[in-house]
């Protein structure tokens, strides 16, 4: 199992809530042939200096990740709903134990 974690910060002058349409678009995303467990949300502000939003996606293996990563609708969401509002986006993929 592969977990993809994305952590982002919005640009100065952008209210973090403005990223919610992009988060919802990802929650609604379906990729043909890929079973994904995607969770996404805004930071609840429990600690100073946190990132503004997070996305986690669990996928069965590396091939499923690559298919998800290359999906046209996924890339449109990134390009149109995240890139214009985000100052930084960090990603990591790691293998879950078991």
N, C-alpha and C positions, 0 to 999 in steps of 0.2 A: 504494500500500500504506500502510495506517495502522497504527502501532504504539501500543498503549495500555500505559502503564507505571503500575503501582500500587505504592507503597511504604508500608509500615505499621509502626507501633509498637504493642506490646501495652500494656495498662494495668499500672500498678504492681501487683505481687503475682501477675501472670499469667506462667506460664512460657511462653516463646515456642513451645515444642513443642505447646502446647495449640491453636495455630492450625492445626496440620497437618491435622486433619479438614476444615477449610474449604479449605485448599489442594488436598487430594485431591479434594474435591467439584468444585472448578473444573477440575482436570485431567480429570475424568471427564465434565464438562458437554458436552452436544451441543445445539446450537441449530439448529432446522430451517431449512434454506436458507442457512446460514452456514458457510463453511469458515474455521475459525480455528486458529491455531497458538499454543497457550497453554503457557507455561512458568511454574512457580511453585516457590518454595523459601524455606527459612529461611536467614537470614544465618549464615555459617560462622565469624564472629568474627575476621576477619583485621585489622580496624581498630576501635579504640575509638569508640563513639558512632554506629555504624551503625544503620540501621533494623533491625527484627526479621524482616521478610519482604518478598518482592517477587513481583509477578505481571506477566508481559508477555504481551500478546496481539497477534498480527499478523493483520490483517483486510484484505480486498481493497480496501475503500473506505469512505467515510463512511456510506453506507447500511448496510453490513454491521455497522459499529460501532454504529450506532443500534439495529439489530435485536438485537444481542448485549446492549447496555446495557439494553434494555427487556424482555428475556426474563424471564418469570415465575420460572423456576427459578434463574436467575442472581441475581435480586433476592432470592429467598428465602435463598440461600446468603449473600449480603451481610448481610441483615437478621438471620439467625439464627446464623450461624457466625463472622462477622467483627465486626459492630457491638458485641456484648456484650463482646468481648475486646480491642478495639482502642482505644487512646488517641488515635491519629491515623491518618488515611489520606490520602495525597496521590496525585493522579492527573495524568497528562498524556497527551495524544494528539498524535502528530506524524506527518508524512508522511515515509516512507522515500525516500531518493533512488532514482531509476531507476524 
